[in-house]
């Protein structure tokens, strides 16, 4: 049995149920999932400001998960808050859903577009793209102009995301689309059916990538992510 801890990097559990239902359908039979939220932090992450308040608590959750004997971690936020710090702190594999989705999109076509939630998130997505070194594969990063906390309104979510996806394909030349938020549930099939391009959902991409890493007994390089210096940190 492989134990995976999924850290939804916000202080609300409103997305836990659809996430659990989706993952239950996709996970390997020998995968055991534990989904948790932050005890402190923002209720959604859209801006750099939000991310700054989430990252310390994400890293603490990951250190605790490693101590508890989990085999791997998913950071469930497209901006991957605390990802590099967590990889320095622990030896078990840590996967961010945004990084996983972008990696998968790179092999599915020539140029992909990310459709994210609001304009605040666009520069955060570009930061991830540049860190990953895949800028030449990107057609665009588009905002759907719908706040994360409004994504429970499926009709509004569908209309906003479909419009942004159409623009990414027709105006920007994307041949692959990435949903740039883990809360965009229930829209992938309609987008693929309407536009005929692959659509990468970040949550499933991260789950299957982490399961593959565990099966292959691979984790991040400790030459790349060296353990942090020992020092006092006050909270």
C-alpha positions as CSV (number, residue, x, y, z in Angstrom):
1,X,0.0,0.0,0.0
2,X,1.3,3.5,-1.0
3,X,0.2,6.3,1.3
4,X,-0.2,9.7,-0.4
5,X,-1.1,12.8,1.5
6,X,-2.9,15.5,-0.6
7,X,-2.5,19.0,0.9
8,X,-5.1,21.3,-0.4
9,X,-3.2,24.5,0.2
10,X,-6.1,26.6,1.5
11,X,-8.0,26.9,4.8
12,X,-11.4,25.8,3.5
13,X,-12.5,22.2,2.7
14,X,-15.1,23.2,0.1
15,X,-13.2,21.4,-2.7
16,X,-12.4,18.2,-0.7
17,X,-15.5,16.3,-1.7
18,X,-15.2,16.7,-5.5
19,X,-11.5,16.1,-5.2
20,X,-11.9,12.9,-3.2
21,X,-14.6,11.6,-5.7
22,X,-12.3,12.3,-8.7
23,X,-9.2,10.7,-7.1
24,X,-11.2,7.7,-5.9
25,X,-12.0,6.9,-9.6
26,X,-8.4,7.4,-10.8
27,X,-6.2,6.0,-8.1
28,X,-4.4,2.7,-8.2
29,X,-5.9,-0.1,-6.1
30,X,-2.8,0.0,-3.8
31,X,-3.0,3.8,-3.2
32,X,-4.3,5.1,0.1
33,X,-5.2,8.8,0.0
34,X,-5.4,11.3,2.9
35,X,-6.8,14.8,2.0
36,X,-6.1,17.7,4.3
37,X,-6.4,21.5,4.3
38,X,-4.3,24.1,6.0
39,X,-5.2,24.9,9.6
40,X,-4.2,28.5,8.9
41,X,-3.8,30.5,5.7
42,X,-5.9,32.0,2.9
43,X,-9.2,30.4,1.8
44,X,-8.1,30.7,-1.9
45,X,-4.8,31.4,-3.6
46,X,-4.9,33.8,-6.6
47,X,-2.2,36.4,-5.9
48,X,1.4,36.4,-4.8
49,X,0.1,37.9,-1.5
50,X,-2.2,34.8,-0.9
51,X,0.7,32.4,-1.7
52,X,3.0,34.1,0.8
53,X,0.6,33.3,3.6
54,X,0.1,29.7,2.6
55,X,3.7,28.5,1.9
56,X,4.9,28.2,5.5
57,X,1.9,26.1,6.5
58,X,2.3,23.9,3.4
59,X,5.9,23.1,4.2
60,X,5.0,22.3,7.9
61,X,2.3,20.0,6.7
62,X,4.7,18.2,4.4
63,X,7.4,17.8,7.1
64,X,4.7,16.3,9.4
65,X,3.6,14.0,6.6
66,X,7.1,12.7,6.1
67,X,7.4,12.1,9.9
68,X,4.1,10.2,9.8
69,X,5.4,7.8,7.2
70,X,3.6,8.9,4.1
71,X,5.2,7.7,0.8
72,X,4.5,10.9,-1.2
73,X,2.9,14.3,-1.2
74,X,0.7,16.3,-3.6
75,X,0.5,20.0,-3.2
76,X,-3.0,20.7,-4.5
77,X,-2.7,24.3,-5.8
78,X,-1.7,25.2,-9.4
79,X,0.9,27.7,-8.2
80,X,2.7,24.8,-6.3
81,X,3.2,26.9,-3.1
82,X,6.2,25.7,-1.1
83,X,7.2,23.1,-3.6
84,X,10.9,23.7,-3.8
85,X,11.2,24.3,0.0
86,X,9.4,21.1,0.7
87,X,11.7,19.2,-1.6
88,X,14.6,20.5,0.4
89,X,13.0,19.6,3.6
90,X,12.0,15.9,2.9
91,X,13.2,13.0,0.9
92,X,9.8,11.5,-0.2
93,X,8.6,12.7,-3.6
94,X,6.6,15.9,-3.6
95,X,4.5,16.8,-6.6
96,X,2.8,20.1,-7.3
97,X,-0.3,19.9,-9.5
98,X,0.7,22.9,-11.7
99,X,4.2,21.5,-12.4
100,X,2.7,18.1,-13.2
101,X,0.1,19.5,-15.6
102,X,2.6,21.6,-17.5
103,X,5.1,18.7,-17.8
104,X,2.3,16.5,-19.3
105,X,1.1,19.2,-21.7
106,X,4.6,19.5,-23.1
107,X,4.5,16.0,-24.6
108,X,0.9,16.3,-25.9
109,X,1.4,18.9,-28.6
110,X,3.5,21.7,-29.9
111,X,2.2,24.7,-28.0
112,X,-0.1,24.7,-24.9
113,X,-2.1,27.4,-23.2
114,X,-2.9,27.6,-19.5
115,X,-6.4,28.9,-18.6
116,X,-6.2,30.2,-15.1
117,X,-8.7,31.8,-12.8
118,X,-8.1,35.6,-12.6
119,X,-5.6,38.1,-13.8
120,X,-3.7,38.0,-10.5
121,X,-2.7,34.4,-11.3
122,X,-1.3,35.0,-14.7
123,X,2.2,36.2,-13.6
124,X,2.4,33.3,-11.1
125,X,1.8,30.8,-13.9
126,X,4.5,32.5,-16.0
127,X,6.9,32.2,-13.1
128,X,6.3,28.4,-13.0
129,X,6.7,28.2,-16.8
130,X,10.1,30.0,-16.7
131,X,11.4,28.0,-13.7
132,X,10.6,24.8,-15.6
133,X,12.3,26.1,-18.7
134,X,9.4,25.5,-21.1
135,X,8.6,29.0,-22.3
136,X,9.0,28.0,-26.0
137,X,6.2,25.5,-25.6
138,X,3.7,28.1,-24.4
139,X,1.1,29.7,-26.7
140,X,-0.4,31.8,-23.9
141,X,-1.6,32.1,-20.4
142,X,-5.2,33.3,-20.3
143,X,-7.4,34.4,-17.4
144,X,-11.0,33.1,-17.3
145,X,-11.9,36.0,-15.0
146,X,-13.6,33.9,-12.4
147,X,-12.5,33.9,-8.8
148,X,-11.7,30.6,-7.2
149,X,-14.4,31.0,-4.6
150,X,-17.0,31.4,-7.3
151,X,-16.2,28.2,-9.1
152,X,-18.9,26.3,-7.3
153,X,-21.3,28.0,-9.8
154,X,-20.8,25.4,-12.6
155,X,-22.7,27.4,-15.2
156,X,-20.6,30.5,-14.7
157,X,-17.4,28.4,-14.5
158,X,-18.3,26.6,-17.8
159,X,-19.0,29.9,-19.6
160,X,-15.9,31.6,-18.4
161,X,-13.5,28.7,-19.1
162,X,-15.0,27.9,-22.5
163,X,-14.6,31.5,-23.6
164,X,-10.9,31.6,-22.5
165,X,-10.2,28.2,-24.1
166,X,-11.7,29.3,-27.4
167,X,-9.5,32.4,-27.4
168,X,-6.4,30.4,-26.6
169,X,-7.0,28.1,-29.5
170,X,-8.3,30.5,-32.1
171,X,-6.2,33.6,-31.3
172,X,-3.1,32.1,-29.7
173,X,-2.7,28.9,-31.6
174,X,-2.8,26.5,-28.7
175,X,-3.1,22.8,-29.6
176,X,-3.2,21.6,-25.9
177,X,-5.0,23.3,-23.0
178,X,-4.2,23.2,-19.3
179,X,-6.8,24.0,-16.7
180,X,-4.8,26.3,-14.5
181,X,-6.7,25.8,-11.2
182,X,-7.4,22.7,-9.2
183,X,-11.0,23.9,-8.6
184,X,-12.1,23.7,-12.3
185,X,-14.1,20.5,-11.8
186,X,-16.6,19.3,-14.4
187,X,-15.5,21.2,-17.6
188,X,-12.8,19.1,-19.2
189,X,-15.0,16.8,-21.3
190,X,-17.1,19.6,-22.8
191,X,-13.9,21.5,-23.8
192,X,-12.4,18.5,-25.4
193,X,-15.6,17.7,-27.2
194,X,-16.1,21.2,-28.5
195,X,-12.6,22.0,-29.6
196,X,-11.0,18.7,-30.2
197,X,-7.7,19.3,-28.3
198,X,-6.3,17.5,-25.2
199,X,-7.2,19.2,-21.9
200,X,-5.0,18.5,-19.0
201,X,-6.5,18.6,-15.5
202,X,-3.8,19.4,-12.9
203,X,-5.1,17.2,-10.1
204,X,-5.3,13.9,-12.1
205,X,-1.9,14.7,-13.7
206,X,-0.3,15.1,-10.3
207,X,-1.9,11.9,-8.9
208,X,-0.8,9.7,-11.8
209,X,2.7,11.2,-11.9
210,X,3.2,10.6,-8.2
211,X,2.0,7.1,-8.4
212,X,4.4,6.5,-11.3
213,X,7.3,7.9,-9.2
214,X,6.4,5.6,-6.3
215,X,6.2,2.6,-8.6
216,X,9.6,3.4,-10.1
217,X,11.1,4.2,-6.7
218,X,12.1,7.7,-7.8
219,X,12.2,11.0,-5.9
220,X,13.7,14.4,-6.4
221,X,17.5,14.8,-6.4
222,X,19.0,15.9,-3.2
223,X,21.9,17.4,-5.2
224,X,19.3,19.7,-6.7
225,X,17.2,20.2,-3.5
226,X,19.8,20.1,-0.7
227,X,18.6,19.9,2.9
228,X,18.3,23.4,4.4
229,X,20.9,24.6,6.9
230,X,19.9,23.9,10.5
231,X,18.9,27.1,12.3
232,X,16.2,28.4,14.5
233,X,13.0,29.5,12.8
234,X,10.4,31.4,14.9
235,X,6.7,31.3,14.1
